[in-house]
Amino acid sequence: MTNYLVVGAGLFGATFAYEAAKRGHQVKVIEKRNHIAGNIYTKEVAGIQVHQYGAHIFHTTNKKIWDYVHQFADFNRYTNTPIANYHGEIYNLPFNMNTFNKLWGVVTPEQALAKIDEQRAVLHGKKPENLEEQAISLVGTDIYQKLIKGYTEKQWGRSAKELPAFIIRRLPVRLTYDNNYFNDPYQGIPIGGYTQIVEKMLANDAITVETETDFFEHQEEYLKNYDKVVFTGMIDQYFDYCYGELEYRSLQFETEELDQDNFQGNAVVNYTDAKTPFTRIIEHKHFEFGKGDKHKTIITREYPKTWHRGDEPYYPVNNSANNALYKKYKELADTKAGNVIFGGRLGQYRYYNMDQVIGAALVTVEKELD
C-alpha cells in the first residue's frame, strides 16, 4: 500500500485518486479552492447547472474514455453549435455552408470553394507560417476578418501574426449544412452537472479530501510525510520559477441572474469583433435544454486576460518559446523531483480537453500502479 498525496481536486487528480483507491492505496486530496472539481465545477442556481469556469462540453473520439466517464454520470445528447455575433450579424459555427451562404449568398459547395480559392490567392501559394496565414488558407479573407481575427486576438492577447499556425490548423471547415462544432462521435453534457463526477470519484473510504488547502504552505511537510505526490498545479511554480515563468492565459467571468426565460437562444454566442471586450456569452440553461426556472436564466460573460502571479491559470500558451522552457522544467522534474508525479494541464503544460485529461491520468495510473 502506497500513501499518496494528490494536489488538486480537478479531473486529473480525481481520476488518479479514484484508480489508486480502487487498488487499495490510501489517498489524500488537497485543493486550494473552496470546492472540488477544478474548472469543470458546476453549481445549481434556480434549477440551472451553472458552469462556473466557462463552457465545458464533453466530447471524444475514444469510446473507452466515453464509457469510463459514464460510470459517474448520465449524459444528455447536447451538441455544440455555437454562433458568432459580429456587430449584430449572426453566423453559424463551425464554418459550414450555412456560414458561407449568409456571408456570400452561395448555395452550393462548388460556389463556396470557388469563393475561398479566390480569397486565399492573396497568399500566392505561400505555406502558412502564422495563425493569420493559416486561417486565410482555410477560409479566405472575409471569414478571417469577421469571425477569426478579433476573437482570436482577444483570446490570446496578441496579434494573429504572432500566433503559431497550428492553433487553428484543425479548425472545422465543412462544405455541408452541418452546425455540429465537433467531429467527435461522442458528445454531451452530464445530466445534473459535472461536479457529481468528481464527487463520485472521490467517494471512497480510502480517500480524504481537504479544500482551501495550499500545498506550498506546507510543501516540505507533505513531501516528507507521503510516499508519492501527484501534483497538478503549475510545474514552473513547483520549482519556484527557477528558469523563469511559463506563459498562461487567465479568464475573468461575470455572471448574472436575469428575470427572463431566454436571453440569447443558444448556450454559447461568440463575439468576434475586436471592440467587444469579452469573447463570448454563455447561457447555461441551454446546456440542458432549458431546464430550470422558467422565469430565470443565468448568463456569463467571459473575458480573457494576461496571467500574472496570483491569477488563476486556465490554459498554457504552447508556442515554441514556452514549449522549450517547459522542456527544461520537465527535465528537472524527471531528474530532481524524486517522489513527485506531474499531471494535468498545468503540470504537463498541455492544452488538454476533458477527455484528454482523463486519458493522461489513466496513462499515469498504468505507469504508476499497474
C-alpha positions in Angstrom: 0.0 0.0 0.0 1.3 3.4 -1.0 0.3 6.6 0.7 -0.5 9.2 -2.0 -1.0 13.0 -1.8 -2.9 14.4 -4.7 -2.5 18.1 -5.1 -5.6 19.4 -6.9 -9.2 18.0 -7.0 -9.7 18.6 -10.7 -10.4 15.9 -13.2 -6.8 14.6 -13.4 -6.3 14.4 -9.7 -9.7 12.9 -9.1 -9.2 10.2 -11.7 -5.8 9.2 -10.3 -7.2 9.2 -6.7 -10.2 7.0 -7.8 -7.9 4.5 -9.5 -5.4 4.4 -6.7 -8.0 3.9 -4.0 -9.6 1.2 -6.1 -6.3 -0.7 -6.0 -6.1 -0.4 -2.2 -3.9 2.6 -1.7 -4.5 5.5 0.7 -5.0 8.9 -0.9 -5.3 12.4 0.5 -6.5 15.0 -1.9 -5.9 18.7 -1.2 -7.4 21.6 -3.1 -6.7 25.3 -2.8 -10.2 26.4 -3.9 -13.2 26.0 -1.6 -14.7 23.3 -3.8 -13.7 20.1 -5.7 -13.9 19.5 -9.4 -11.5 22.2 -10.6 -12.5 24.1 -13.7 -15.4 21.7 -14.5 -17.2 22.7 -11.3 -20.9 23.3 -11.8 -23.3 24.7 -9.3 -27.1 24.7 -9.4 -28.8 28.1 -9.4 -32.5 28.5 -10.0 -32.6 24.8 -11.2 -29.9 25.6 -13.7 -26.4 23.9 -13.7 -24.0 26.9 -14.0 -20.6 26.2 -15.4 -18.6 28.3 -13.0 -15.4 28.4 -15.1 -16.7 28.6 -18.6 -18.5 26.3 -21.0 -17.5 22.7 -20.8 -18.8 20.3 -23.4 -17.6 16.7 -23.1 -16.5 15.3 -26.5 -14.2 12.5 -27.5 -13.3 10.0 -30.3 -12.3 7.5 -27.7 -15.1 5.1 -26.8 -13.1 3.8 -23.8 -13.0 7.3 -22.3 -16.7 7.8 -23.1 -17.6 4.6 -21.3 -15.3 5.4 -18.4 -16.9 8.8 -17.7 -20.4 7.2 -17.9 -19.6 5.3 -14.7 -20.1 8.6 -12.9 -22.9 10.4 -14.7 -25.6 10.0 -17.4 -25.1 12.4 -20.3 -27.6 14.1 -22.5 -27.4 14.5 -26.2 -26.2 18.1 -26.2 -24.4 19.0 -29.5 -22.1 22.0 -29.5 -23.5 24.5 -32.1 -22.1 27.9 -31.1 -22.9 31.0 -33.1 -20.9 34.1 -33.9 -22.0 37.7 -33.4 -20.1 40.2 -35.4 -21.5 43.7 -34.8 -25.0 42.2 -34.7 -24.6 39.9 -37.7 -25.2 36.3 -36.8 -23.2 33.4 -38.3 -23.1 29.7 -37.7 -20.1 28.0 -36.3 -18.1 26.0 -37.3 -17.6 27.4 -40.8 -20.0 25.5 -43.0 -22.5 26.0 -45.8 -24.8 28.0 -43.6 -22.0 30.4 -42.8 -20.9 30.7 -46.4 -24.5 31.3 -47.6 -25.1 34.1 -45.0 -21.8 35.7 -45.9 -21.6 35.4 -49.7 -25.0 34.2 -50.8 -23.5 31.0 -52.2 -25.7 27.9 -52.3 -23.5 25.0 -53.4 -20.2 23.6 -52.1 -18.6 24.4 -55.5 -19.6 28.0 -55.2 -18.2 28.2 -51.7 -14.9 26.6 -52.6 -14.6 29.0 -55.6 -15.0 32.0 -53.2 -12.5 30.6 -50.7 -10.0 29.9 -53.5 -10.4 33.4 -54.8 -9.7 34.9 -51.4 -6.8 32.6 -50.4 -5.0 33.7 -53.5 -3.6 36.6 -51.6 -1.1 34.2 -50.1 0.3 33.4 -53.5 0.7 29.8 -52.6 2.9 30.5 -49.6 3.0 27.9 -46.8 1.2 29.4 -43.8 3.7 30.5 -41.1 1.3 32.0 -38.6 -2.3 31.9 -37.5 -3.4 34.7 -39.8 -2.0 33.0 -42.9 -3.3 29.6 -41.8 -6.8 31.0 -41.3 -6.8 32.7 -44.7 -5.6 29.5 -46.4 -8.5 27.6 -44.8 -11.5 30.0 -45.2 -10.4 33.1 -47.0 -10.1 36.8 -46.0 -13.7 37.7 -45.3 -14.3 35.0 -42.7 -10.8 35.6 -41.2 -11.6 39.3 -40.8 -15.1 38.9 -39.4 -15.1 35.7 -37.5 -11.5 34.8 -36.5 -9.1 37.7 -36.2 -10.9 39.8 -33.4 -11.9 36.7 -31.3 -8.5 35.0 -31.5 -6.6 38.1 -30.7 -8.8 38.8 -27.7 -8.4 35.1 -26.6 -4.6 35.0 -26.8 -3.8 38.7 -26.1 -1.5 39.1 -29.2 -1.6 39.7 -32.9 -2.7 36.7 -35.0 0.5 37.2 -37.0 2.4 36.4 -33.8 0.5 33.2 -33.1 1.6 29.8 -34.4 -0.4 28.3 -37.3 -1.1 25.0 -35.5 -3.6 26.7 -33.2 -6.1 26.9 -36.0 -5.0 24.1 -38.3 -7.7 21.7 -37.1 -10.4 24.3 -37.4 -13.6 22.6 -38.7 -14.5 23.8 -42.2 -17.3 21.9 -43.8 -18.9 22.1 -47.2 -22.2 20.7 -45.7 -25.0 22.4 -43.9 -23.9 21.0 -40.5 -23.6 23.2 -37.4 -22.1 20.5 -35.1 -18.8 22.0 -34.0 -17.0 18.8 -33.1 -16.2 15.9 -35.4 -16.1 13.6 -32.4 -18.7 10.8 -32.4 -19.3 11.0 -28.6 -20.6 14.3 -27.2 -22.8 15.5 -24.4 -23.3 17.2 -21.0 -23.7 15.3 -17.8 -27.3 15.5 -16.6 -27.1 17.3 -13.3 -23.8 18.9 -14.0 -20.1 18.0 -13.8 -19.4 18.3 -10.0 -21.1 14.9 -9.4 -18.5 13.1 -11.5 -15.6 14.2 -9.2 -17.8 13.7 -6.1 -18.3 10.1 -7.1 -14.7 9.6 -8.0 -13.6 10.7 -4.5 -16.4 8.9 -2.6 -14.1 6.1 -1.3 -13.2 5.5 2.4 -9.6 5.3 1.3 -9.7 8.9 0.1 -9.8 12.0 2.3 -10.3 15.5 0.8 -9.3 18.9 2.2 -10.3 22.1 0.4 -9.0 25.6 0.9 -5.5 24.0 1.4 -2.4 25.4 -0.3 0.3 22.8 -1.0 3.0 25.4 -0.9 2.3 26.5 2.7 3.4 23.1 3.9 5.4 21.7 0.9 8.3 20.3 2.9 6.0 18.5 5.3 3.9 17.0 2.5 7.0 15.7 0.7 8.3 14.2 3.9 5.1 12.5 5.0 3.8 11.0 1.8 5.3 8.2 -0.3 4.3 9.8 -3.6 2.8 13.2 -4.5 0.7 13.7 -7.6 1.0 17.4 -8.4 -1.5 19.0 -10.9 -0.5 22.7 -10.3 1.9 24.7 -12.4 5.2 22.9 -12.9 7.2 26.2 -13.0 5.7 27.3 -9.7 6.6 23.9 -8.1 10.3 24.7 -9.0 9.9 28.3 -7.8 10.1 29.6 -11.4 13.9 28.9 -11.4 14.1 29.0 -15.2 11.5 31.8 -15.4 7.7 31.9 -15.8 5.9 29.8 -18.3 3.1 31.8 -20.0 -0.6 31.1 -19.3 -3.8 32.8 -20.2 -6.3 33.7 -17.4 -10.0 34.4 -17.6 -12.5 36.6 -15.8 -16.1 35.7 -15.5 -19.1 38.0 -15.0 -22.2 36.0 -14.2 -25.8 37.5 -14.0 -29.1 36.0 -13.0 -31.8 37.6 -15.2 -35.6 37.6 -14.6 -36.4 36.2 -18.0 -36.7 32.8 -19.6 -34.4 33.1 -22.5 -31.6 35.7 -23.1 -29.9 34.7 -26.3 -31.4 31.5 -27.6 -28.2 29.5 -27.6 -25.8 28.1 -25.0 -22.7 29.9 -26.5 -22.5 33.0 -28.5 -19.0 34.2 -29.6 -18.4 37.9 -30.0 -15.9 38.0 -32.8 -15.3 41.8 -33.2 -12.3 43.4 -31.6 -14.2 46.1 -29.8 -16.4 43.9 -27.6 -14.2 43.2 -24.6 -15.5 39.7 -23.9 -15.1 36.7 -26.2 -18.4 35.0 -25.5 -21.7 34.9 -23.5 -22.7 31.6 -22.1 -26.4 30.9 -21.3 -26.2 27.9 -19.0 -29.8 26.6 -19.2 -29.4 25.7 -22.8 -26.8 23.1 -22.0 -29.7 21.0 -20.5 -32.4 22.1 -23.0 -34.0 24.8 -21.0 -34.2 23.1 -17.6 -34.7 25.2 -14.5 -36.9 28.1 -13.5 -39.0 29.3 -16.5 -38.7 32.9 -15.3 -34.9 32.9 -14.7 -31.8 32.5 -16.8 -28.1 32.7 -15.9 -25.6 34.2 -18.3 -21.8 34.5 -18.0 -19.6 36.9 -20.0 -16.1 35.6 -20.4 -13.1 37.9 -20.6 -9.6 36.6 -21.4 -6.7 38.3 -19.7 -3.0 38.1 -19.3 -1.9 35.9 -16.5 0.1 37.3 -13.6 1.3 35.5 -10.5 -1.6 35.2 -8.1 -4.1 34.9 -11.0 -5.8 31.6 -11.9 -4.0 30.0 -14.9 -6.6 28.5 -17.2 -4.6 27.3 -20.1 -0.9 27.3 -21.3 0.4 29.2 -24.3 2.0 26.4 -26.3 4.3 28.4 -28.6 7.8 27.4 -29.4 9.4 29.5 -26.7 7.1 28.3 -23.9 7.4 24.7 -25.0 11.2 25.0 -25.0 11.0 26.4 -21.4 8.7 23.6 -20.3 11.1 21.0 -21.7 13.7 22.4 -19.2 11.2 22.1 -16.3 10.3 18.6 -17.5 13.9 17.5 -17.4 14.2 19.0 -13.9 11.1 17.1 -12.9 12.5 13.8 -14.3 15.8 14.2 -12.5 15.2 16.2 -9.3 11.6 15.8 -8.3 12.0 12.5 -6.5 8.6 11.1 -5.5 6.6 13.8 -7.3 4.4 13.0 -10.4 3.3 15.9 -12.5 -0.1 15.8 -14.3 -2.9 17.8 -15.9 -3.0 20.9 -18.0 -0.7 22.8 -15.7 1.6 20.0 -14.5 2.2 18.8 -18.1 1.8 22.2 -19.7 -0.7 20.9 -22.3 -3.9 22.4 -23.6 -5.9 19.3 -22.8 -9.6 18.8 -23.4 -11.5 16.9 -20.7 -11.3 13.5 -22.4 -7.5 14.1 -22.8 -7.2 14.9 -19.1 -8.8 11.6 -18.2 -6.7 9.8 -20.8 -3.5 11.3 -19.5 -4.5 10.4 -15.9 -5.1 6.8 -16.9 -1.7 6.6 -18.6 -0.2 7.9 -15.4 -2.1 5.3 -13.4 -0.9 2.5 -15.8 2.7 3.6 -15.4 2.5 4.1 -11.6 0.1 1.4 -10.4 -0.2 -1.4 -12.9 
